[in-house]
Amino acid sequence: MRTSVGFAVVGAIIREYLGSSAGLGYLIAQAEGNFDAVGVFAGILILAIFVLIIDFVLDIAEKRLIKRRTSCSERPA
């Protein structure tokens, strides 16, 4: 589930980057077109923080939904 959420966020940002008139991908593309390195890195930083928040929420949901996890050493041979 974590992999699919990551791909979905990246896909949405790439879609905005390539052909949108609003959104974070559009802002990154606009900053890149204006040679605004600070704007590009700010957009990437916002995206990274957003993905970390989503990962944290998924971690909490995973801990609540999966009651028992077995490690490799606990599994029968």
C-alpha positions as CSV (number, residue, x, y, z in Angstrom):
1,M,0.0,0.0,0.0
2,R,2.9,2.4,0.8
3,T,4.4,1.8,-2.7
4,S,1.1,2.5,-4.4
5,V,0.5,5.7,-2.5
6,G,4.0,6.9,-3.3
7,F,3.4,6.2,-7.0
8,A,0.0,7.9,-6.9
9,V,1.5,11.1,-5.4
10,V,4.4,11.1,-7.9
11,G,2.0,10.5,-10.8
12,A,-0.2,13.4,-9.7
13,I,2.7,15.8,-9.4
14,I,4.1,14.7,-12.8
15,R,0.7,15.2,-14.4
16,E,0.5,18.7,-12.9
17,Y,4.1,19.4,-14.1
18,L,3.4,18.4,-17.7
19,G,0.0,19.8,-18.4
20,S,-1.8,21.8,-15.7
21,S,-2.4,25.4,-14.8
22,A,-2.5,24.9,-11.1
23,G,-1.0,22.7,-8.4
24,L,2.4,22.0,-6.9
25,G,3.8,20.4,-10.1
26,Y,2.8,23.6,-12.0
27,L,4.5,25.8,-9.5
28,I,7.7,23.7,-9.8
29,A,7.6,23.9,-13.6
30,Q,6.9,27.6,-13.5
31,A,9.8,28.2,-11.1
32,E,12.1,26.0,-13.3
33,G,11.1,28.1,-16.3
34,N,12.0,31.3,-14.5
35,F,15.4,29.8,-13.3
36,D,14.2,30.2,-9.7
37,A,16.2,27.5,-7.9
38,V,14.7,28.5,-4.5
39,G,11.2,28.0,-5.9
40,V,12.0,24.6,-7.3
41,F,13.6,23.4,-4.1
42,A,10.7,24.8,-2.0
43,G,8.2,22.8,-4.1
44,I,10.3,19.7,-3.7
45,L,10.6,20.3,0.0
46,I,6.8,20.8,0.3
47,L,6.3,17.6,-1.7
48,A,8.7,15.7,0.6
49,I,7.0,16.9,3.8
50,F,3.6,15.9,2.3
51,V,4.8,12.4,1.5
52,L,6.3,12.0,5.0
53,I,3.0,13.0,6.5
54,I,1.2,10.4,4.4
55,D,3.8,7.8,5.3
56,F,3.3,8.6,9.0
57,V,-0.5,8.2,8.7
58,L,-0.1,4.9,6.8
59,D,2.3,3.7,9.5
60,I,-0.3,4.4,12.2
61,A,-3.1,2.8,10.2
62,E,-0.9,-0.3,9.6
63,K,-0.1,-0.6,13.3
64,R,-3.8,-0.4,14.2
65,L,-5.0,-2.8,11.5
66,I,-2.4,-5.5,11.7
67,K,-2.4,-6.8,15.2
68,R,0.3,-9.4,15.0
69,R,3.4,-9.2,12.9
70,T,5.9,-12.1,12.6
71,S,9.5,-11.4,12.1
72,C,11.7,-13.7,10.0
73,S,13.1,-15.4,13.1
74,E,9.6,-16.2,14.4
75,R,8.4,-17.9,11.2
76,P,8.4,-21.7,11.1
77,A,11.1,-23.2,8.9
